[in-house]
Amino acid sequence: MMLKVDCVHTFYGASQVLFGVSFQIREMEIVCLLGRNGAGKSSTFRSIMGLTPAHKGNIIFKEQEITREPTYRIARLGLGYVPPDRRIFPGLTVRENLEITVKKSLNPGECWTIDKVYDLFPKLKELAVSKGAHLSGGEQQMLTIARTLMGDPELLLLDEPSEGLAPLIVQHLGERVTELKKRGLTILLAEMNVKFAMNLSERAYILEKGKICYEGSVADLRGNEETMHAYLAV
């Protein structure tokens, strides 16, 4: 088991946003976390990464308790977070954005390098000397994912990666996510774009008002029109 989230309760100040959220992710699978806007998807990711620490419950990553760990230590253990607002450095070039996140590894032959990232996202190589502020939304999203990969994560948390992107860019992004799985990454994908997420994932969880209300295979969810309509229809 790569990640286990067990009965997590999370608050923003006095307001509770997660109510006993529990799910598991196995190594080398893609799992999607679905739900309407405000359901708790980003809050779940923030709790996993220690950005908004869980008030109660446990988060286990590769058999290690990380619930109370600071974010920088969680990242060093092998969790990579791609936030929904991208947060690239606009005044730095594409290559500089990548260089500042290089992780020193005991096995340099196995780690992500700038050349490997360029192989995954050839467009970034073309834009290597372009400033982050001059990139399109799709190019910024590629850079955000690439920058996270430079930290050599074993589990990648993708928070609303398709948001605001044109359909053709979303299709290309899906192909890159599939390629990442082939390269051995485990991926947790939070999305409002149900079609995009389900096309990539093997299993799905649905959040509603901070609670898990469905878990099962994507194939079963596709055939469950009642659940799809109740929790995912806009």
Summary of the structure (lengths in Angstrom):
residues: 234
radius of gyration: 17.3
end to end distance: 33.3
largest distance: 50.0
contacts: 741
relative contact order: 0.19
helix: 36%
strand: 27%
